Amino acid sequence: MCESINFLKDARVEPSKQIKMVAQYTEGKVHTYYLNVIVDHEEKWTLEEYFCDIFDACFPSNFRENQCR
């Protein structure tokens, strides 16, 4: 995520194109989620919402709790 954000800043990608740019480099569950949920309404999403949603969709709900142990 941090690398994506840094790339978008360095490349000066317009906010309206940021999700599409990041999604080009995804695969597996993340890319499937992007195609099924986000792509048709991409203009309504922020980059932060995109990252949060794909995290929640691709990891178990207790993932963060387990990482803190």
C-alpha positions as CSV (number, residue, x, y, z in Angstrom):
1,M,0.0,0.0,0.0
2,C,2.7,2.5,0.9
3,E,4.6,1.7,-2.3
4,S,1.5,2.3,-4.3
5,I,0.8,5.7,-2.6
6,N,4.4,6.8,-3.1
7,F,4.3,5.8,-6.7
8,L,1.1,7.7,-7.3
9,K,2.5,10.8,-5.6
10,D,5.8,10.6,-7.5
11,A,4.1,10.1,-10.8
12,R,1.5,12.8,-10.0
13,V,-1.4,10.6,-11.0
14,E,-4.7,12.4,-10.8
15,P,-7.0,11.2,-8.0
16,S,-9.6,10.1,-10.5
17,K,-7.1,7.7,-12.1
18,Q,-5.4,6.4,-9.0
19,I,-7.5,3.3,-8.3
20,K,-7.3,2.2,-11.9
21,M,-3.5,2.6,-11.9
22,V,-3.1,0.6,-8.7
23,A,-5.5,-2.1,-9.8
24,Q,-3.4,-2.8,-12.9
25,Y,-0.8,-4.3,-10.6
26,T,-3.2,-6.5,-8.5
27,E,-4.0,-10.2,-9.0
28,G,-5.9,-13.0,-7.3
29,K,-8.6,-12.1,-4.8
30,V,-7.8,-8.4,-4.9
31,H,-8.2,-8.1,-8.6
32,T,-11.3,-10.2,-8.6
33,Y,-12.8,-8.0,-6.0
34,Y,-11.8,-4.9,-8.0
35,L,-13.5,-6.3,-11.1
36,N,-16.7,-7.5,-9.3
37,V,-17.3,-4.6,-6.9
38,I,-15.3,-1.5,-7.7
39,V,-14.7,-1.1,-11.4
40,D,-18.3,-0.1,-12.4
41,H,-18.4,2.7,-9.8
42,E,-14.7,3.6,-9.6
43,E,-15.4,7.3,-9.6
44,K,-17.3,7.1,-6.3
45,W,-14.4,5.5,-4.5
46,T,-11.5,7.2,-2.7
47,L,-8.1,5.5,-2.6
48,E,-8.4,5.1,1.1
49,E,-11.8,3.4,0.8
50,Y,-10.4,1.1,-1.9
51,F,-7.5,0.0,0.3
52,C,-9.7,-0.6,3.3
53,D,-12.3,-2.5,1.3
54,I,-9.9,-4.8,-0.4
55,F,-8.2,-5.5,2.9
56,D,-11.6,-6.4,4.5
57,A,-12.6,-8.5,1.5
58,C,-9.4,-10.5,1.2
59,F,-8.5,-11.2,4.8
60,P,-10.4,-12.8,7.6
61,S,-12.2,-10.4,10.0
62,N,-9.9,-11.4,12.9
63,F,-6.7,-10.9,10.9
64,R,-5.6,-7.7,12.6
65,E,-6.3,-9.2,16.0
66,N,-4.1,-12.2,15.2
67,Q,-1.3,-10.0,14.0
68,C,-1.1,-8.1,17.3
69,R,-0.6,-11.3,19.3
